[in-house]
Amino acid sequence: MLEQIWERALTTQPAPSPTALLVLALLALLVTWSPVGHRVVRHLVTLLHEAGHAAVGVLAGRRVHGIRLHADTSGLTLSRGRARGPGMVLMLLAGYPAPALVGLGAAALLSRGYAVGLLWALVLLCGVVLLLVRNVYGLLVVVVTGAGVAVLSWLAEPRLLSWVAAALVWVVLLAAPRSVVELQRHRRRGARASDVDQLAGLTGVPAVLWVALFWLVTVACLGAAGWLLLR
């Protein structure tokens, strides 16, 4: 079975036409920027956000003890190491750009026809995150996401999988800047415990500049991914 999965993942599929990709982008925009739709896709974005924290935390030499995903779409990555210093800064920096960077990498795969490979990469990511999740709701989110994508990747026709993969890519790319906008909205309402506030405390750089940086990175990834898909 693993050999069959590997073979399917390395096989290219017919990509949707530019017109279809634009239609999918518009639908993804309507979903990610509507209150109800954003709340649904935010679970996937939070999963990628916390996975970004965890991955960079490990690379920066911190000991990552677990990830928590909550029903209000918030998340938390638990780690041990110096409370200050480059490692902590890098780990905090990784969260908000992570979904956009994943979306850009996924767009690169999709542009080369590896729709199934992209979906199985998401399943693999869910499997890794599953080992780190430390609460029941988080387990539910990761299992449902990973199992749903795995079943679809195994049973659906290649053309349908290309459409599904393209829709997921657009959703992640468009939800990433939306999350940064939501971050700033929460800060205006008085919330002061976010990644950017912690970065401000560690570096002395104002939180609003970190918000601007995250927004620029997510929008740049969206633009680059759009160029890859529609060129």
LOBAZA-993185 format. One line per 5 residues: number of its first residue (from 0); for each residue x negated, y, z negated of N, C-alpha, C, O, CB. Coordinates in steps of 0.1 Angstrom, whole numbers. Atoms other than C-alpha are relative to their C-alpha. Glycine has a CB too. Layout:
BEGIN
NUM = X/Y/Z/X/Y/Z/X/Y/Z/X/Y/Z/X/Y/Z ~ ...
//
This chain:
BEGIN
0 = -8/-12/0/0/0/0/-9/13/0/-6/22/7/9/0/-12 ~ 9/-12/1/-28/24/-9/-7/2/14/-9/14/18/-11/-2/-10 ~ 6/-2/-13/-44/17/25/10/6/10/6/14/18/-4/-14/5 ~ -10/-6/-8/-11/25/42/2/15/-3/3/23/7/13/-7/-1 ~ -1/-14/4/-8/58/23/-12/8/5/-10/19/11/1/1/-15
5 = 12/-7/-5/-44/67/32/1/2/15/-3/12/20/-13/-8/-4 ~ -1/0/-14/-38/59/68/11/11/5/8/19/14/5/-14/6 ~ -10/-10/-3/-6/80/69/-5/15/-3/-2/24/4/13/-2/-8 ~ 5/-13/4/-23/109/51/-10/6/10/-11/18/11/-7/-1/-14 ~ 10/-4/-9/-51/110/77/6/1/15/-1/5/24/-11/-9/0
10 = -6/-1/-14/-26/109/107/6/13/1/13/18/-8/10/-12/1 ~ -6/-14/-2/-15/142/122/14/-2/5/18/-12/11/-8/7/11 ~ -14/0/-3/21/150/127/3/13/9/-4/23/8/9/0/-12 ~ -4/-12/-8/38/174/152/4/12/-8/12/10/-17/11/-3/11 ~ -3/-12/9/39/209/137/13/7/5/15/6/17/-12/10/0
15 = -12/-8/-5/71/230/138/-5/11/9/-16/16/8/7/6/-12 ~ 3/-10/-9/72/256/165/-2/14/-8/3/15/-19/10/2/11 ~ 1/-13/7/63/293/156/13/5/-4/15/11/-14/-8/10/9 ~ -14/-5/3/100/301/158/5/-7/-13/11/0/-21/9/-2/12 ~ -5/8/12/108/273/133/-7/4/-12/-1/5/-23/-2/-15/3
20 = 8/-4/12/80/284/110/5/14/-5/5/16/-17/-15/1/4 ~ -6/-13/4/94/320/110/13/-2/-7/16/5/-17/1/9/12 ~ -13/2/6/128/307/102/-2/-6/-14/5/-1/-24/9/-10/8 ~ 3/6/14/114/286/73/-5/10/-9/-2/10/-21/-9/-12/2 ~ 5/-10/8/95/316/61/11/9/-5/11/13/-17/-11/8/8
25 = -11/-9/5/127/337/60/8/-7/-10/12/0/-20/8/4/13 ~ -8/7/10/146/310/42/-8/-1/-14/-2/1/-24/3/-14/5 ~ 8/0/12/117/307/17/0/13/-7/0/14/-19/-14/-5/3 ~ 0/-13/6/117/344/12/13/3/-7/13/8/-18/-2/11/11 ~ -13/-2/7/154/344/4/1/-8/-13/7/-4/-22/12/-5/10
30 = 0/9/12/149/315/-21/-9/6/-11/-4/8/-22/-4/-14/4 ~ 10/-4/11/118/328/-39/3/14/-5/-1/17/-17/-14/0/6 ~ -2/-13/5/130/364/-42/15/2/-5/19/13/-7/-3/10/11 ~ -14/-1/7/166/356/-54/-2/-5/-14/-10/-14/-17/10/-9/8 ~ 1/4/15/171/352/-92/1/-15/-2/-7/-21/-9/10/7/-8
35 = -2/14/3/184/317/-91/-11/-9/7/-17/-18/1/14/-5/5 ~ 10/8/-7/160/304/-64/-13/1/-6/-21/-9/-7/0/5/14 ~ 13/-2/7/130/319/-81/-1/-8/-12/-12/-13/-15/-3/15/-3 ~ 0/8/12/139/302/-113/-3/-15/3/-10/-21/-5/13/2/-8 ~ 2/14/-3/139/268/-96/-14/-2/5/-21/-11/0/10/-4/11
40 = 13/2/-5/107/272/-76/-11/4/-10/-23/1/-8/-2/8/13 ~ 10/-5/10/90/289/-106/-6/-12/-7/-18/-11/-12/6/9/-10 ~ 5/12/7/86/254/-121/-13/-5/7/-23/-8/1/10/-11/-1 ~ 11/4/-7/63/244/-93/-12/10/0/-23/6/-2/4/-2/15 ~ 11/-10/1/44/277/-94/-7/-1/-14/-19/1/-14/7/14/2
45 = 6/1/14/39/273/-132/-9/-12/-1/-20/-12/-7/11/0/-10 ~ 8/12/0/26/238/-126/-14/3/6/-24/-1/1/7/-12/7 ~ 13/-3/-7/0/251/-101/-8/11/-8/-20/10/-9/3/6/14 ~ 6/-10/8/-7/281/-124/-8/-6/-11/-20/-3/-13/10/10/-6 ~ 7/7/11/-16/259/-154/-10/-10/5/-21/-11/-2/10/-7/-9
50 = 11/9/-6/-35/234/-132/-12/9/4/-23/4/2/6/-7/13 ~ 11/-9/-3/-56/264/-121/-8/3/-12/-20/3/-12/5/13/7 ~ 6/-2/13/-63/273/-157/-9/-12/-4/-20/-10/-8/10/3/-11 ~ 6/12/5/-72/237/-165/-13/-3/8/-23/-6/3/9/-12/0 ~ 12/3/-8/-95/232/-135/-11/9/-2/-23/4/-3/5/0/15
55 = 11/-10/2/-115/264/-139/-5/-1/-14/-17/1/-16/5/14/3 ~ 5/2/14/-116/258/-177/-10/-11/-1/-21/-9/-7/12/-3/-9 ~ 9/11/0/-133/225/-171/-13/4/7/-24/1/2/6/-13/7 ~ 12/-4/-8/-157/239/-145/-8/10/-8/-20/11/-6/4/6/13 ~ 7/-11/8/-165/268/-169/-6/-6/-13/-12/1/-21/9/11/-3
60 = 6/6/12/-175/243/-196/9/-1/-12/4/-4/-23/-12/7/-4 ~ -9/1/11/-144/245/-218/6/-14/-1/6/-21/9/11/11/1 ~ -7/13/2/-127/214/-233/15/2/1/21/8/-8/-4/-7/-13 ~ -15/-2/-2/-91/213/-219/7/-12/-7/4/-23/-4/3/0/15 ~ -7/11/8/-68/194/-243/14/-3/5/19/-13/2/1/5/-15
65 = -14/3/-5/-35/197/-225/6/12/6/2/23/5/8/-6/-11 ~ -8/-10/-7/-9/216/-206/14/-2/-5/19/-13/-7/-1/-2/16 ~ -14/0/4/26/225/-217/8/8/10/5/19/14/3/5/-14 ~ -9/-7/-9/54/234/-193/14/1/-7/19/-9/-12/1/-8/14 ~ -12/-2/8/86/249/-208/12/2/9/11/6/21/-2/11/-9
70 = -12/-1/-8/122/251/-197/2/14/5/10/16/15/12/-4/-9 ~ -1/-14/-5/120/289/-194/-10/4/11/-11/15/14/-2/10/-12 ~ 10/-1/-11/94/283/-166/-13/6/-5/-22/9/4/6/8/11 ~ 13/-4/4/65/295/-188/-8/-12/-2/-4/-24/-2/1/8/-14 ~ 9/11/2/35/274/-195/-12/4/-9/-14/15/-12/-6/-6/13
75 = 11/-2/9/4/270/-217/-11/-11/3/-7/-23/3/4/1/-15 ~ 11/10/-1/-30/254/-212/-8/1/-13/-13/12/-16/-9/3/13 ~ 7/1/13/-47/243/-244/-15/-4/2/-17/-14/9/7/-10/-10 ~ 14/3/-2/-85/244/-245/-8/4/-12/-3/12/-21/-6/8/13 ~ 9/-3/11/-114/246/-269/-13/5/6/-18/0/16/-2/-12/-9
80 = 12/-6/-5/-145/267/-265/-2/14/-6/6/18/-15/-1/1/15 ~ 2/-14/5/-158/302/-272/12/9/3/17/8/14/-13/6/6 ~ -12/-9/-2/-130/327/-278/-3/12/9/6/18/15/4/5/-13 ~ 4/-11/-9/-150/353/-258/-11/-5/10/-16/-16/7/-4/12/-8 ~ 11/4/-9/-174/351/-229/5/-3/14/17/-3/16/-7/-11/-6
85 = -4/2/-14/-174/343/-192/9/-12/2/18/-11/11/-13/-2/8 ~ -9/11/-1/-158/309/-196/14/3/-2/23/-1/6/-5/-11/-9 ~ -14/-4/3/-127/323/-212/5/9/10/17/8/14/1/6/-14 ~ -5/-9/-10/-125/351/-187/3/-7/13/14/-4/19/-11/11/2 ~ -3/7/-13/-128/328/-157/13/-9/-1/20/-10/8/-12/-9/3
90 = -11/8/1/-102/305/-171/13/8/0/23/4/7/0/-8/-14 ~ -12/-9/0/-77/334/-177/2/5/14/13/7/19/-2/11/-9 ~ -1/-5/-14/-85/347/-142/7/-10/10/13/-6/20/-14/4/5 ~ -3/10/-10/-76/314/-125/15/-2/1/20/-6/12/-6/-13/-4 ~ -14/4/-1/-39/312/-133/9/6/11/14/-2/19/7/4/-13
95 = -9/-6/-10/-20/337/-112/-5/-2/15/4/-4/23/1/15/-3 ~ 4/3/-14/-42/333/-80/1/-14/4/2/-17/16/-14/5/1 ~ 0/14/-4/-40/295/-82/11/-4/10/7/-11/20/1/-8/-13 ~ -10/4/-9/-7/290/-65/-2/5/14/0/-2/24/14/4/-4 ~ 3/-6/-13/-16/314/-37/-12/-7/7/-11/-9/19/-3/15/-1
100 = 12/7/-5/-50/297/-32/4/-14/5/-1/-19/15/-11/0/-10 ~ -5/13/-4/-33/263/-31/8/1/12/7/-7/22/8/-7/-12 ~ -8/-2/-12/-8/276/-6/-9/3/12/-5/-2/23/9/12/-2 ~ 9/-2/-11/-36/289/16/-7/-13/5/-8/-15/17/-11/11/-4 ~ 6/12/-4/-54/256/15/10/-10/7/7/-17/16/-6/-7/-12
105 = -11/8/-6/-21/238/23/3/5/14/5/-3/23/12/0/-9 ~ -3/-5/-13/-15/261/52/-11/-4/10/-8/-7/22/1/16/0 ~ 11/5/-9/-50/252/66/2/-14/4/0/-18/15/-13/2/-8 ~ -3/14/-4/-41/215/64/12/-1/10/11/-8/19/3/-8/-13 ~ -12/0/-8/-6/221/79/-3/5/14/2/-1/24/11/8/-6
110 = 3/-5/-13/-21/241/108/-8/-10/8/-8/-8/21/-8/13/-2 ~ 7/10/-7/-42/211/117/8/-13/2/4/-23/7/-13/-3/-7 ~ -9/11/-2/-12/188/116/1/-10/-11/7/-21/-10/-4/-7/12 ~ 0/9/11/-18/171/83/11/2/-10/8/5/-22/-14/0/-7 ~ -11/-2/9/16/175/68/2/-11/-10/4/-8/-22/13/1/8
115 = -1/11/10/17/141/52/-12/0/-10/-10/-2/-22/1/-14/7 ~ 12/-1/8/-18/145/39/2/11/-11/-2/10/-22/-13/3/8 ~ -3/-11/9/-7/178/23/9/-4/-11/7/-2/-23/6/12/8 ~ -10/4/10/23/162/6/-7/-10/-10/-4/-10/-22/12/-6/7 ~ 6/10/8/2/133/-7/-11/7/-9/-13/2/-21/-7/-11/8
120 = 9/-7/8/-24/158/-20/8/6/-12/3/7/-23/-7/11/8 ~ -9/-5/11/5/174/-40/3/-11/-10/3/-9/-22/12/6/5 ~ -3/12/9/14/139/-54/-12/-3/-9/-11/-5/-21/4/-12/8 ~ 13/3/7/-23/134/-64/-2/11/-11/-5/8/-22/-12/0/9 ~ 1/-11/10/-23/168/-81/9/-2/-12/6/0/-24/3/14/6
125 = -9/3/11/8/159/-101/-5/-12/-8/-3/-11/-21/14/-4/6 ~ 5/11/8/-8/126/-111/-11/5/-10/-12/0/-21/-6/-10/9 ~ 10/-5/9/-38/145/-125/6/9/-11/2/7/-23/-11/9/8 ~ -6/-9/10/-17/171/-143/8/-9/-10/9/-5/-22/10/10/7 ~ -8/9/9/5/142/-157/-9/-4/-12/-4/-6/-23/5/-11/8
130 = 9/4/11/-26/131/-177/-2/10/-10/-7/7/-22/-13/-4/6 ~ 2/-11/9/-28/165/-193/12/6/-7/11/13/-17/-7/11/7 ~ -12/-6/6/8/173/-201/2/-5/-14/1/-17/-17/12/-3/9 ~ -2/3/14/16/174/-238/14/2/-5/15/3/-18/-10/7/-8 ~ -13/-2/5/53/180/-240/10/-8/10/7/-10/21/4/15/-1
135 = -9/8/-7/84/161/-228/6/7/12/6/1/23/12/-4/-9 ~ -5/-7/-11/98/188/-206/-10/1/11/-7/-1/23/5/14/-4 ~ 10/0/-9/65/191/-189/-2/-13/8/-4/-13/20/-13/4/-6 ~ 0/13/-7/64/154/-182/11/-2/10/9/-7/21/1/-11/-11 ~ -11/1/-9/98/156/-167/-2/8/13/0/3/24/13/5/-7
140 = 3/-9/-12/88/185/-143/-10/-7/9/-8/-8/21/-5/13/-5 ~ 11/6/-8/56/167/-132/5/-13/7/2/-15/18/-12/-2/-8 ~ -4/13/-5/72/133/-128/10/2/12/9/-5/22/6/-9/-11 ~ -10/-2/-11/102/146/-108/-6/6/12/-3/2/23/11/10/-6 ~ 7/-6/-11/80/167/-86/-8/-10/8/-6/-12/20/-8/12/-4
145 = 9/10/-6/54/140/-79/8/-11/6/5/-15/18/-9/-5/-10 ~ -7/11/-5/79/112/-75/9/4/12/10/-4/22/9/-6/-11 ~ -8/-5/-11/102/132/-53/-8/2/13/-3/-3/24/7/13/-3 ~ 9/-2/-12/74/142/-29/-5/-13/5/-6/-15/17/-11/10/-4 ~ 5/13/-4/60/107/-29/10/-8/8/7/-14/18/-5/-8/-12
150 = -10/7/-7/93/91/-20/3/5/14/5/-2/24/13/-1/-8 ~ -3/-6/-13/100/116/7/-11/-2/10/-9/-5/22/2/15/-2 ~ 11/3/-8/65/112/21/-1/-14/6/-6/-16/17/-13/4/-7 ~ 0/14/-4/69/75/23/11/-4/10/10/-12/19/1/-9/-12 ~ -12/4/-7/104/73/38/4/9/12/10/4/22/11/-1/-9
155 = -5/-10/-11/110/104/60/-8/-1/13/-20/-6/13/-1/14/-6 ~ 7/0/-13/101/107/96/-10/11/1/-9/21/-6/11/2/12 ~ 11/-9/0/69/126/105/5/15/4/0/24/-2/-10/-4/11 ~ -5/-14/-4/88/156/122/6/6/-12/4/18/-15/9/-1/12 ~ -6/-5/11/109/160/91/-10/4/-11/-9/14/-17/10/-9/-6
160 = 11/-3/9/78/159/69/-7/12/3/-11/20/-6/-9/-12/-1 ~ 7/-13/-4/62/187/89/9/12/-4/3/22/-9/-2/0/15 ~ -9/-10/4/93/208/82/0/2/-15/-1/13/-20/14/-2/5 ~ 0/0/15/93/199/45/-13/7/-5/-13/15/-14/2/-14/-6 ~ 13/-5/4/56/206/42/-1/15/2/-6/23/-6/-11/-7/7
165 = 1/-14/-3/59/240/59/9/8/-9/5/19/-14/5/2/15 ~ -9/-7/9/89/250/37/-7/1/-14/-7/12/-20/13/-8/-2 ~ 7/-1/13/68/241/6/-11/10/0/-13/17/-10/-5/-14/-4 ~ 11/-10/-1/39/261/18/5/14/-1/-1/22/-8/-8/-2/13 ~ -6/-14/1/60/292/24/5/3/-14/3/14/-19/11/1/11
170 = -5/-3/13/77/288/-9/-11/4/-10/-9/13/-18/8/-12/-5 ~ 11/-2/10/44/286/-29/-6/14/3/-9/22/-6/-10/-11/1 ~ 7/-12/-4/29/315/-9/8/12/-3/3/23/-8/-3/0/15 ~ -9/-12/3/59/338/-13/3/1/-15/6/12/-20/13/-1/8 ~ -3/-1/14/65/329/-49/-11/5/-8/-9/10/-19/4/-14/-6
175 = 11/-4/8/30/337/-60/0/15/-2/-2/19/-14/-13/-4/8 ~ 0/-14/3/32/375/-55/13/4/-8/13/13/-16/0/8/13 ~ -12/-3/8/68/374/-69/-3/-2/-15/2/5/-23/11/-9/4 ~ 4/3/14/53/359/-101/-8/12/-6/-6/15/-18/-8/-13/-1 ~ 8/-11/5/29/388/-104/9/12/-2/7/19/-12/-11/4/11
180 = -10/-11/3/58/413/-100/7/-3/-12/10/7/-20/10/1/12 ~ -8/3/12/77/395/-127/-9/2/-12/-4/6/-23/4/-15/0 ~ 9/-2/11/46/396/-149/0/15/-4/1/18/-16/-15/-4/4 ~ 0/-14/3/45/434/-146/13/5/-6/13/14/-15/-4/8/12 ~ -13/-4/6/82/437/-153/1/-4/-15/6/4/-23/11/-7/8
185 = 0/4/14/78/417/-185/-8/9/-9/-5/12/-20/-4/-15/-1 ~ 8/-9/7/50/439/-195/6/14/-3/5/20/-14/-14/3/7 ~ -7/-12/2/71/470/-190/11/-1/-11/14/9/-17/6/5/13 ~ -10/2/11/97/455/-214/-7/-3/-13/0/-5/-23/8/-12/4 ~ 7/1/13/70/452/-241/-8/-13/-2/-14/-14/-12/10/1/-10
190 = 8/13/2/55/417/-236/-15/3/1/-19/10/11/4/-10/11 ~ 14/-3/0/18/419/-244/-8/-12/-4/-18/-11/-11/-3/11/-10 ~ 8/12/3/6/383/-246/-4/-8/12/-7/-20/11/8/-9/-10 ~ 3/7/-12/0/375/-210/-14/-2/3/-23/3/-4/7/8/12 ~ 14/2/-5/-31/365/-191/-7/14/1/-19/15/-3/-1/-8/13
195 = 7/-13/-2/-38/401/-181/-2/8/-13/-12/15/-13/9/9/10 ~ 2/-7/12/-34/414/-216/-12/-6/-8/-20/1/-14/12/-1/-9 ~ 12/7/6/-59/388/-229/-13/4/8/-23/6/2/2/-15/1 ~ 12/-4/-8/-83/397/-200/-4/15/-4/-15/18/-5/3/0/15 ~ 3/-14/4/-80/434/-210/-7/0/-13/-16/8/-15/13/8/0
200 = 7/1/13/-89/425/-245/-14/-5/0/-23/-1/-8/8/-8/-10 ~ 13/6/-1/-119/405/-235/-10/9/8/-22/9/5/1/-14/7 ~ 9/-7/-9/-133/428/-208/1/15/-1/-9/22/3/4/-4/14 ~ -2/-15/1/-120/463/-216/6/6/13/8/18/13/-13/6/-3 ~ -6/-5/-12/-106/466/-181/16/0/-2/21/-10/-7/-3/-10/13
205 = -15/-1/3/-69/478/-183/8/-11/7/5/-16/18/5/13/5 ~ -8/11/-5/-43/451/-178/6/3/13/8/-6/21/11/-3/-10 ~ -7/-3/-13/-26/470/-150/-10/-2/12/-5/-5/23/5/15/0 ~ 9/2/-11/-58/467/-129/-1/-15/3/-3/-19/14/-14/5/-4 ~ 0/15/-3/-58/429/-134/13/-4/7/13/-12/16/-1/-8/-14
210 = -13/3/-7/-21/429/-123/-2/4/15/2/-4/24/12/8/-6 ~ 2/-4/-14/-31/448/-92/-9/-10/8/-7/-13/19/-6/14/0 ~ 9/10/-6/-60/424/-85/8/-13/4/6/-18/15/-12/-3/-9 ~ -7/12/-3/-37/394/-88/10/2/12/11/-7/20/8/-5/-13 ~ -10/-3/-11/-11/410/-65/-8/1/13/-3/-5/23/7/13/-3
215 = 8/-1/-12/-38/418/-39/-4/-14/5/-4/-17/17/-12/9/-2 ~ 4/14/-4/-51/382/-40/11/-8/6/9/-15/16/-7/-7/-12 ~ -11/9/-5/-17/366/-36/5/5/13/9/-3/22/11/1/-11 ~ -5/-6/-13/-7/390/-8/-10/-3/11/-6/-7/22/2/15/-1 ~ 11/3/-10/-41/384/10/1/-15/4/0/-18/16/-14/3/-6
220 = -1/14/-3/-36/346/7/13/-2/9/12/-10/18/2/-8/-12 ~ -13/1/-9/0/350/22/-3/5/14/1/-2/23/11/9/-6 ~ 4/-4/-14/-14/370/51/-9/-9/7/-7/-12/19/-6/14/-1 ~ 9/10/-6/-42/346/58/7/-13/4/5/-18/15/-12/-3/-9 ~ -7/13/-3/-19/316/56/10/2/12/11/-6/21/8/-5/-12
225 = -9/-3/-11/6/333/79/-7/0/13/-2/-4/24/7/13/-2 ~ 8/0/-13/-22/339/105/-3/-14/4/-3/-17/16/-13/8/-3 ~ 4/14/-4/-33/302/103/12/-7/6/11/-15/15/-5/-7/-13 ~ -12/7/-5/3/290/108/6/5/13/11/-3/20/10/0/-11 ~ -7/-6/-11/15/314/134/-8/4/12/-3/8/22/8/12/-4
230 = 9/-4/-11/-16/320/155/3/-8/13/-4/-6/23/-14/-1/-4
//
